[in-house]
């Protein structure tokens, strides 16, 4: 009898853990679309649009180039932030993801503690793409865990 109760308790705990993990997964995976003026906070670092969004259609190609300027703030007291242009990416209204065109973007940049930098990030996307949103993914830091990975779910709405 005690064995059956033990098995039932273990099974119940397992189901609860699966439910919590499933809810956590949905929370982490659910995007939050916000205005382009929103500052995206990633632990001690933040990203904000800092200038006009440039849209160019070179020649008669089927793609357009989207270039954004970002202000990256490092509010840490001692740690440098290593900005990589691949931290930013675009998502269209159908959920397709477009990676950074590294050749048209600011190279990797080390931002010392307490300082900021302006960086340019370029993307080549299909000309007909609409509903573009700018998102970020880097690493997961302790502050991000306590924040429900909010920075990774925020997507800045672009009008380009």
C-alpha positions as CSV (number, residue, x, y, z in Angstrom):
1,X,0.0,0.0,0.0
2,X,2.8,2.5,0.9
3,X,4.5,1.6,-2.4
4,X,1.4,2.5,-4.4
5,X,1.1,5.8,-2.5
6,X,4.8,6.6,-3.2
7,X,4.3,5.8,-6.9
8,X,1.2,8.0,-7.0
9,X,3.1,10.9,-5.3
10,X,6.0,10.6,-7.7
11,X,3.7,10.5,-10.7
12,X,1.8,13.6,-9.4
13,X,5.0,15.5,-8.8
14,X,6.1,14.5,-12.3
15,X,2.9,15.8,-13.8
16,X,3.1,19.1,-11.9
17,X,6.7,19.5,-13.1
18,X,5.7,18.9,-16.7
19,X,2.9,21.4,-16.3
20,X,5.2,24.1,-14.9
21,X,7.9,23.3,-17.6
22,X,5.2,23.6,-20.3
23,X,3.9,26.9,-19.0
24,X,7.4,28.2,-18.7
25,X,8.2,27.1,-22.3
26,X,5.1,28.9,-23.6
27,X,6.0,32.0,-21.6
28,X,9.5,32.1,-22.9
29,X,8.4,31.4,-26.5
30,X,5.6,33.9,-26.6
31,X,6.7,37.1,-28.4
32,X,5.7,40.6,-27.1
33,X,5.4,43.2,-29.9
34,X,6.1,46.7,-28.7
35,X,6.6,50.2,-30.3
36,X,10.0,50.9,-31.8
37,X,10.6,53.5,-29.1
38,X,10.8,50.7,-26.4
39,X,14.2,50.2,-24.7
40,X,15.1,46.5,-24.6
41,X,16.8,45.6,-21.3
42,X,19.2,42.6,-21.2
43,X,20.5,42.3,-17.6
44,X,22.9,45.3,-17.2
45,X,22.7,46.1,-20.9
46,X,20.1,47.8,-23.1
47,X,19.3,48.3,-26.8
48,X,17.3,51.1,-28.3
49,X,16.7,52.4,-31.8
50,X,18.7,55.5,-32.3
51,X,18.0,57.1,-35.6
52,X,15.9,56.6,-38.7
53,X,15.3,53.2,-40.2
54,X,16.8,53.2,-43.7
55,X,15.1,51.1,-46.4
56,X,16.8,50.7,-49.7
57,X,16.0,48.6,-52.8
58,X,19.3,48.2,-54.7
59,X,18.6,47.9,-58.4
60,X,15.8,45.6,-59.5
61,X,16.5,42.9,-57.0
62,X,13.8,41.0,-55.1
63,X,15.2,42.1,-51.8
64,X,15.4,45.3,-49.8
65,X,18.0,46.4,-47.3
66,X,16.8,47.5,-43.9
67,X,19.4,49.3,-41.8
68,X,18.9,50.3,-38.2
69,X,21.1,52.3,-35.8
70,X,21.1,51.1,-32.2
71,X,22.3,52.6,-29.0
72,X,23.8,49.9,-26.8
73,X,24.2,50.9,-23.2
74,X,26.4,49.1,-20.7
75,X,25.2,49.9,-17.2
76,X,27.4,47.3,-15.6
77,X,29.9,48.5,-12.9
78,X,32.9,46.3,-14.0
79,X,32.0,44.1,-17.0
80,X,32.5,45.0,-20.6
81,X,29.7,44.1,-23.0
82,X,30.7,42.3,-26.2
83,X,28.2,43.5,-28.9
84,X,27.9,41.2,-31.9
85,X,25.9,42.3,-34.9
86,X,24.3,38.8,-35.0
87,X,22.6,39.6,-31.6
88,X,19.9,41.4,-33.6
89,X,17.5,39.8,-36.1
90,X,14.3,40.7,-38.0
91,X,11.0,38.8,-37.9
92,X,8.2,39.4,-40.5
93,X,4.4,39.1,-39.9
94,X,4.5,35.5,-40.9
95,X,7.2,34.7,-38.3
96,X,10.1,34.3,-40.8
97,X,13.4,35.2,-39.3
98,X,16.1,37.2,-41.1
99,X,19.6,37.2,-39.8
100,X,22.0,40.2,-39.9
101,X,24.0,41.0,-43.0
102,X,27.3,41.1,-41.2
103,X,29.1,42.8,-44.2
104,X,26.8,45.8,-43.9
105,X,26.8,46.1,-40.1
106,X,29.1,47.5,-37.5
107,X,31.7,44.9,-36.5
108,X,31.8,43.2,-33.1
109,X,32.4,45.9,-30.5
110,X,33.5,45.8,-26.9
111,X,31.7,48.4,-24.8
112,X,33.4,49.1,-21.5
113,X,31.4,49.2,-18.2
114,X,29.4,52.5,-17.8
115,X,29.7,53.4,-21.5
116,X,27.5,53.2,-24.6
117,X,28.0,52.8,-28.4
118,X,26.1,53.4,-31.6
119,X,26.0,50.5,-34.0
120,X,24.5,49.9,-37.4
121,X,22.8,46.6,-38.2
122,X,21.8,45.7,-41.8
123,X,19.4,43.0,-43.1
124,X,18.5,41.8,-46.6
125,X,14.8,40.8,-46.7
126,X,12.4,40.0,-49.4
127,X,11.0,43.2,-50.9
128,X,7.4,42.2,-50.2
129,X,8.0,41.4,-46.5
130,X,5.8,43.4,-44.2
131,X,5.2,43.7,-40.4
132,X,8.9,43.7,-39.7
133,X,10.0,43.6,-36.1
134,X,13.5,43.8,-34.6
135,X,14.4,41.3,-31.9
136,X,17.5,40.3,-30.0
137,X,19.1,37.1,-28.7
138,X,22.4,36.9,-26.9
139,X,23.0,34.8,-23.8
140,X,20.8,34.2,-20.8
141,X,22.0,36.0,-17.7
142,X,20.7,35.8,-14.1
143,X,18.7,39.0,-14.4
144,X,17.0,37.7,-17.6
145,X,15.9,34.5,-15.8
146,X,14.2,36.6,-13.0
147,X,12.6,38.7,-15.8
148,X,11.2,35.7,-17.6
149,X,13.5,36.2,-20.5
150,X,11.5,39.3,-21.4
151,X,14.3,40.8,-23.5
152,X,14.3,37.7,-25.8
153,X,10.6,38.0,-26.3
154,X,10.4,41.7,-27.0
155,X,10.1,42.6,-30.7
156,X,10.4,46.3,-31.8
157,X,7.9,47.2,-34.5
158,X,9.5,48.8,-37.5
159,X,7.7,50.9,-40.1
160,X,9.8,49.9,-43.0
